């Protein structure tokens, strides 16, 4: 078990813990940035869809609520 790369790379428990902490922080930051980008793209696409009769009113309400939150 001790021959595995992860144990050879992180020979102390503290180094392994710090590695996992940094890994978790990077994952969290990437998730937040990705979600922000995805939501902004969806909002822009929805903003350009006001020509669709069935979705137009609903999309307009969503955009108004988003703008009120600013």
N, CA, C and O atoms as a Tinker XYZ file with bonds, in Angstrom:
   280  protein
     1  N      0.828000   -1.198000    0.000000    73     2
     2  CA     0.000000    0.000000    0.000000    64     1     3
     3  C      0.868000    1.257000    0.000000    63     2     4     5
     4  O      0.515000    2.245000   -0.643000    81     3
     5  N      1.989000    1.236000    0.704000    73     3     6
     6  CA     2.845000    2.417000    0.785000    64     5     7
     7  C      3.613000    2.680000   -0.499000    63     6     8     9
     8  O      4.256000    3.723000   -0.620000    81     7
     9  N      3.567000    1.777000   -1.449000    73     7    10
    10  CA     4.272000    1.986000   -2.708000    64     9    11
    11  C      3.463000    2.812000   -3.697000    63    10    12    13
    12  O      3.985000    3.202000   -4.741000    81    11
    13  N      2.254000    3.074000   -3.405000    73    11    14
    14  CA     1.413000    3.845000   -4.319000    64    13    15
    15  C      1.937000    5.272000   -4.439000    63    14    16    17
    16  O      2.553000    5.811000   -3.519000    81    15
    17  N      1.675000    5.859000   -5.587000    73    15    18
    18  CA     2.219000    7.181000   -5.908000    64    17    19
    19  C      1.753000    8.256000   -4.925000    63    18    20    21
    20  O      2.542000    9.116000   -4.533000    81    19
    21  N      0.491000    8.217000   -4.527000    73    19    22
    22  CA    -0.043000    9.251000   -3.634000    64    21    23
    23  C      0.677000    9.225000   -2.291000    63    22    24    25
    24  O      0.891000   10.278000   -1.688000    81    23
    25  N      1.055000    8.044000   -1.813000    73    23    26
    26  CA     1.754000    7.958000   -0.533000    64    25    27
    27  C      3.220000    8.343000   -0.673000    63    26    28    29
    28  O      3.815000    8.889000    0.256000    81    27
    29  N      3.802000    8.058000   -1.836000    73    27    30
    30  CA     5.191000    8.469000   -2.049000    64    29    31
    31  C      5.280000    9.981000   -2.231000    63    30    32    33
    32  O      6.246000   10.604000   -1.792000    81    31
    33  N      4.276000   10.573000   -2.876000    73    31    34
    34  CA     4.289000   12.001000   -3.147000    64    33    35
    35  C      4.058000   12.813000   -1.863000    63    34    36    37
    36  O      4.675000   13.860000   -1.666000    81    35
    37  N      3.187000   12.333000   -1.016000    73    35    38
    38  CA     2.840000   13.033000    0.227000    64    37    39
    39  C      3.247000   12.143000    1.394000    63    38    40    41
    40  O      2.447000   11.361000    1.908000    81    39
    41  N      4.483000   12.275000    1.794000    73    39    42
    42  CA     5.002000   11.365000    2.808000    64    41    43
    43  C      4.514000   11.679000    4.214000    63    42    44    45
    44  O      4.622000   10.834000    5.103000    81    43
    45  N      3.981000   12.872000    4.434000    73    43    46
    46  CA     3.469000   13.168000    5.769000    64    45    47
    47  C      1.962000   13.404000    5.698000    63    46    48    49
    48  O      1.416000   13.761000    4.654000    81    47
    49  N      1.321000   13.197000    6.819000    73    47    50
    50  CA    -0.126000   13.377000    6.890000    64    49    51
    51  C     -0.503000   14.843000    6.683000    63    50    52    53
    52  O     -1.538000   15.137000    6.087000    81    51
    53  N      0.327000   15.761000    7.170000    73    51    54
    54  CA     0.049000   17.191000    7.015000    64    53    55
    55  C      0.098000   17.606000    5.548000    63    54    56    57
    56  O     -0.756000   18.362000    5.084000    81    55
    57  N      1.097000   17.110000    4.817000    73    55    58
    58  CA     1.207000   17.451000    3.394000    64    57    59
    59  C      0.032000   16.885000    2.605000    63    58    60    61
    60  O     -0.483000   17.530000    1.692000    81    59
    61  N     -0.383000   15.679000    2.964000    73    59    62
    62  CA    -1.540000   15.079000    2.309000    64    61    63
    63  C     -2.801000   15.890000    2.613000    63    62    64    65
    64  O     -3.626000   16.114000    1.726000    81    63
    65  N     -2.950000   16.328000    3.859000    73    63    66
    66  CA    -4.103000   17.150000    4.237000    64    65    67
    67  C     -4.123000   18.480000    3.514000    63    66    68    69
    68  O     -5.173000   18.918000    3.045000    81    67
    69  N     -2.961000   19.132000    3.418000    73    67    70
    70  CA    -2.898000   20.406000    2.692000    64    69    71
    71  C     -3.190000   20.220000    1.213000    63    70    72    73
    72  O     -3.864000   21.049000    0.601000    81    71
    73  N     -2.689000   19.140000    0.638000    73    71    74
    74  CA    -2.969000   18.848000   -0.763000    64    73    75
    75  C     -4.471000   18.686000   -0.989000    63    74    76    77
    76  O     -5.018000   19.218000   -1.955000    81    75
    77  N     -5.130000   17.958000   -0.104000    73    75    78
    78  CA    -6.571000   17.748000   -0.237000    64    77    79
    79  C     -7.340000   19.052000   -0.017000    63    78    80    81
    80  O     -8.365000   19.278000   -0.659000    81    79
    81  N     -6.855000   19.908000    0.882000    73    79    82
    82  CA    -7.486000   21.203000    1.104000    64    81    83
    83  C     -7.401000   22.063000   -0.149000    63    82    84    85
    84  O     -8.400000   22.642000   -0.575000    81    83
    85  N     -6.214000   22.151000   -0.741000    73    83    86
    86  CA    -6.044000   22.938000   -1.962000    64    85    87
    87  C     -6.861000   22.365000   -3.110000    63    86    88    89
    88  O     -7.423000   23.103000   -3.919000    81    87
    89  N     -6.918000   21.059000   -3.168000    73    87    90
    90  CA    -7.710000   20.406000   -4.213000    64    89    91
    91  C     -9.193000   20.750000   -4.054000    63    90    92    93
    92  O     -9.878000   21.023000   -5.040000    81    91
    93  N     -9.681000   20.737000   -2.830000    73    91    94
    94  CA   -11.076000   21.077000   -2.569000    64    93    95
    95  C    -11.379000   22.533000   -2.867000    63    94    96    97
    96  O    -12.435000   22.854000   -3.412000    81    95
    97  N    -10.448000   23.424000   -2.508000    73    95    98
    98  CA   -10.646000   24.843000   -2.806000    64    97    99
    99  C    -10.681000   25.095000   -4.311000    63    98   100   101
   100  O    -11.499000   25.879000   -4.791000    81    99
   101  N     -9.805000   24.438000   -5.047000    73    99   102
   102  CA    -9.785000   24.599000   -6.500000    64   101   103
   103  C    -11.067000   24.060000   -7.122000    63   102   104   105
   104  O    -11.612000   24.665000   -8.045000    81   103
   105  N    -11.544000   22.938000   -6.627000    73   103   106
   106  CA   -12.793000   22.370000   -7.137000    64   105   107
   107  C    -13.966000   23.312000   -6.852000    63   106   108   109
   108  O    -14.804000   23.538000   -7.725000    81   107
   109  N    -14.029000   23.855000   -5.648000    73   107   110
   110  CA   -15.111000   24.769000   -5.292000    64   109   111
   111  C    -15.085000   26.036000   -6.122000    63   110   112   113
   112  O    -16.123000   26.493000   -6.599000    81   111
   113  N    -13.898000   26.606000   -6.296000    73   111   114
   114  CA   -13.776000   27.820000   -7.099000    64   113   115
   115  C    -14.161000   27.556000   -8.548000    63   114   116   117
   116  O    -14.861000   28.362000   -9.161000    81   115
   117  N    -13.715000   26.447000   -9.094000    73   115   118
   118  CA   -14.070000   26.093000  -10.469000    64   117   119
   119  C    -15.561000   25.869000  -10.635000    63   118   120   121
   120  O    -16.139000   26.243000  -11.656000    81   119
   121  N    -16.185000   25.260000   -9.638000    73   119   122
   122  CA   -17.628000   25.028000   -9.700000    64   121   123
   123  C    -18.396000   26.339000   -9.687000    63   122   124   125
   124  O    -19.352000   26.510000  -10.443000    81   123
   125  N    -17.985000   27.261000   -8.834000    73   123   126
   126  CA   -18.669000   28.556000   -8.748000    64   125   127
   127  C    -18.494000   29.341000  -10.040000    63   126   128   129
   128  O    -19.458000   29.903000  -10.558000    81   127
   129  N    -17.279000   29.384000  -10.563000    73   127   130
   130  CA   -17.045000   30.113000  -11.808000    64   129   131
   131  C    -17.801000   29.479000  -12.973000    63   130   132   133
   132  O    -18.367000   30.192000  -13.803000    81   131
   133  N    -17.816000   28.168000  -13.043000    73   131   134
   134  CA   -18.541000   27.485000  -14.110000    64   133   135
   135  C    -20.038000   27.725000  -14.031000    63   134   136   137
   136  O    -20.683000   27.962000  -15.052000    81   135
   137  N    -20.597000   27.666000  -12.833000    73   135   138
   138  CA   -22.029000   27.908000  -12.661000    64   137   139
   139  C    -22.381000   29.348000  -13.010000    63   138   140   141
   140  O    -23.422000   29.602000  -13.616000    81   139
   141  N    -21.523000   30.290000  -12.633000    73   139   142
   142  CA   -21.763000   31.694000  -12.964000    64   141   143
   143  C    -21.772000   31.897000  -14.468000    63   142   144   145
   144  O    -22.640000   32.589000  -15.002000    81   143
   145  N    -20.816000   31.302000  -15.146000    73   143   146
   146  CA   -20.749000   31.413000  -16.600000    64   145   147
   147  C    -21.974000   30.780000  -17.251000    63   146   148   149
   148  O    -22.549000   31.353000  -18.176000    81   147
   149  N    -22.374000   29.615000  -16.779000    73   147   150
   150  CA   -23.531000   28.930000  -17.342000    64   149   151
   151  C    -24.814000   29.728000  -17.137000    63   150   152   153
   152  O    -25.618000   29.848000  -18.061000    81   151
   153  N    -25.014000   30.271000  -15.950000    73   151   154
   154  CA   -26.219000   31.060000  -15.674000    64   153   155
   155  C    -26.243000   32.325000  -16.521000    63   154   156   157
   156  O    -27.299000   32.703000  -17.029000    81   155
   157  N    -25.098000   32.987000  -16.682000    73   155   158
   158  CA   -25.082000   34.204000  -17.492000    64   157   159
   159  C    -25.383000   33.898000  -18.954000    63   158   160   161
   160  O    -26.055000   34.686000  -19.620000    81   159
   161  N    -24.899000   32.772000  -19.463000    73   159   162
   162  CA   -25.211000   32.392000  -20.847000    64   161   163
   163  C    -26.697000   32.085000  -20.997000    63   162   164   165
   164  O    -27.320000   32.500000  -21.974000    81   163
   165  N    -27.265000   31.364000  -20.041000    73   163   166
   166  CA   -28.690000   31.037000  -20.101000    64   165   167
   167  C    -29.534000   32.304000  -20.045000    63   166   168   169
   168  O    -30.519000   32.417000  -20.774000    81   167
   169  N    -29.167000   33.255000  -19.194000    73   167   170
   170  CA   -29.929000   34.502000  -19.089000    64   169   171
   171  C    -29.848000   35.285000  -20.389000    63   170   172   173
   172  O    -30.851000   35.845000  -20.832000    81   171
   173  N    -28.680000   35.335000  -21.004000    73   171   174
   174  CA   -28.554000   36.047000  -22.283000    64   173   175
   175  C    -29.373000   35.385000  -23.382000    63   174   176   177
   176  O    -29.998000   36.069000  -24.192000    81   175
   177  N    -29.370000   34.065000  -23.413000    73   175   178
   178  CA   -30.168000   33.358000  -24.418000    64   177   179
   179  C    -31.649000   33.604000  -24.168000    63   178   180   181
   180  O    -32.406000   33.839000  -25.110000    81   179
   181  N    -32.066000   33.553000  -22.916000    73   179   182
   182  CA   -33.468000   33.818000  -22.599000    64   181   183
   183  C    -33.855000   35.254000  -22.927000    63   182   184   185
   184  O    -34.985000   35.513000  -23.340000    81   183
   185  N    -32.935000   36.180000  -22.748000    73   183   186
   186  CA   -33.236000   37.583000  -23.051000    64   185   187
   187  C    -33.448000   37.787000  -24.546000    63   186   188   189
   188  O    -34.190000   38.684000  -24.944000    81   187
   189  N    -32.820000   36.984000  -25.363000    73   187   190
   190  CA   -32.990000   37.145000  -26.808000    64   189   191
   191  C    -34.182000   36.360000  -27.341000    63   190   192   193
   192  O    -34.445000   36.408000  -28.542000    81   191
   193  N    -34.907000   35.648000  -26.501000    73   191   194
   194  CA   -36.026000   34.822000  -26.949000    64   193   195
   195  C    -37.379000   35.479000  -26.733000    63   194   196   197
   196  O    -38.380000   34.765000  -26.653000    81   195
   197  N    -37.462000   36.767000  -26.636000    73   195   198
   198  CA   -38.758000   37.391000  -26.397000    64   197   199
   199  C    -39.642000   37.379000  -27.631000    63   198   200   201
   200  O    -40.779000   37.846000  -27.560000    81   199
   201  N    -39.170000   36.869000  -28.754000    73   199   202
   202  CA   -39.996000   36.775000  -29.950000    64   201   203
   203  C    -40.847000   35.503000  -29.961000    63   202   204   205
   204  O    -41.736000   35.380000  -30.803000    81   203
   205  N    -40.606000   34.563000  -29.062000    73   203   206
   206  CA   -41.410000   33.343000  -28.977000    64   205   207
   207  C    -42.651000   33.658000  -28.145000    63   206   208   209
   208  O    -42.524000   34.030000  -26.979000    81   207
   209  N    -43.846000   33.518000  -28.717000    73   207   210
   210  CA   -45.062000   33.972000  -28.029000    64   209   211
   211  C    -45.327000   33.270000  -26.694000    63   210   212   213
   212  O    -45.716000   33.933000  -25.733000    81   211
   213  N    -45.131000   31.977000  -26.607000    73   211   214
   214  CA   -45.459000   31.264000  -25.371000    64   213   215
   215  C    -44.459000   31.540000  -24.260000    63   214   216   217
   216  O    -44.831000   31.610000  -23.089000    81   215
   217  N    -43.205000   31.696000  -24.619000    73   215   218
   218  CA   -42.171000   31.900000  -23.610000    64   217   219
   219  C    -41.876000   33.371000  -23.349000    63   218   220   221
   220  O    -41.273000   33.711000  -22.331000    81   219
   221  N    -42.291000   34.231000  -24.246000    73   219   222
   222  CA   -41.938000   35.646000  -24.158000    64   221   223
   223  C    -42.340000   36.307000  -22.855000    63   222   224   225
   224  O    -41.532000   36.993000  -22.230000    81   223
   225  N    -43.589000   36.107000  -22.437000    73   223   226
   226  CA   -44.066000   36.743000  -21.203000    64   225   227
   227  C    -43.340000   36.193000  -19.976000    63   226   228   229
   228  O    -42.959000   36.948000  -19.081000    81   227
   229  N    -43.153000   34.881000  -19.943000    73   227   230
   230  CA   -42.476000   34.270000  -18.805000    64   229   231
   231  C    -41.028000   34.727000  -18.728000    63   230   232   233
   232  O    -40.523000   35.029000  -17.646000    81   231
   233  N    -40.365000   34.778000  -19.869000    73   231   234
   234  CA   -38.971000   35.215000  -19.905000    64   233   235
   235  C    -38.867000   36.678000  -19.485000    63   234   236   237
   236  O    -37.928000   37.062000  -18.788000    81   235
   237  N    -39.826000   37.486000  -19.908000    73   235   238
   238  CA   -39.823000   38.899000  -19.521000    64   237   239
   239  C    -39.958000   39.048000  -18.006000    63   238   240   241
   240  O    -39.304000   39.904000  -17.410000    81   239
   241  N    -40.795000   38.229000  -17.383000    73   239   242
   242  CA   -40.940000   38.275000  -15.925000    64   241   243
   243  C    -39.648000   37.849000  -15.230000    63   242   244   245
   244  O    -39.251000   38.448000  -14.230000    81   243
   245  N    -38.999000   36.825000  -15.755000    73   243   246
   246  CA   -37.738000   36.364000  -15.166000    64   245   247
   247  C    -36.691000   37.462000  -15.256000    63   246   248   249
   248  O    -35.972000   37.713000  -14.289000    81   247
   249  N    -36.597000   38.115000  -16.402000    73   247   250
   250  CA   -35.610000   39.183000  -16.593000    64   249   251
   251  C    -35.909000   40.363000  -15.679000    63   250   252   253
   252  O    -34.987000   40.966000  -15.130000    81   251
   253  N    -37.187000   40.703000  -15.508000    73   251   254
   254  CA   -37.547000   41.799000  -14.605000    64   253   255
   255  C    -37.155000   41.469000  -13.166000    63   254   256   257
   256  O    -36.659000   42.336000  -12.447000    81   255
   257  N    -37.371000   40.233000  -12.744000    73   255   258
   258  CA   -36.997000   39.847000  -11.382000    64   257   259
   259  C    -35.490000   39.870000  -11.194000    63   258   260   261
   260  O    -35.001000   40.244000  -10.128000    81   259
   261  N    -34.755000   39.475000  -12.214000    73   259   262
   262  CA   -33.295000   39.521000  -12.128000    64   261   263
   263  C    -32.820000   40.961000  -12.046000    63   262   264   265
   264  O    -31.925000   41.273000  -11.260000    81   263
   265  N    -33.408000   41.840000  -12.845000    73   263   266
   266  CA   -33.008000   43.248000  -12.830000    64   265   267
   267  C    -33.400000   43.933000  -11.524000    63   266   268   269
   268  O    -32.699000   44.843000  -11.083000    81   267
   269  N    -34.497000   43.523000  -10.897000    73   267   270
   270  CA   -34.888000   44.101000   -9.612000    64   269   271
   271  C    -33.914000   43.696000   -8.513000    63   270   272   273
   272  O    -33.738000   44.429000   -7.540000    81   271
   273  N    -33.291000   42.557000   -8.657000    73   271   274
   274  CA   -32.338000   42.085000   -7.659000    64   273   275
   275  C    -31.015000   42.820000   -7.703000    63   274   276   277
   276  O    -30.237000   42.738000   -6.753000    81   275
   277  N    -30.743000   43.530000   -8.772000    73   275   278
   278  CA   -29.453000   44.230000   -8.907000    64   277   279
   279  C    -29.398000   45.464000   -8.068000    63   278   280
   280  O    -28.386000   46.165000   -8.068000    81   279
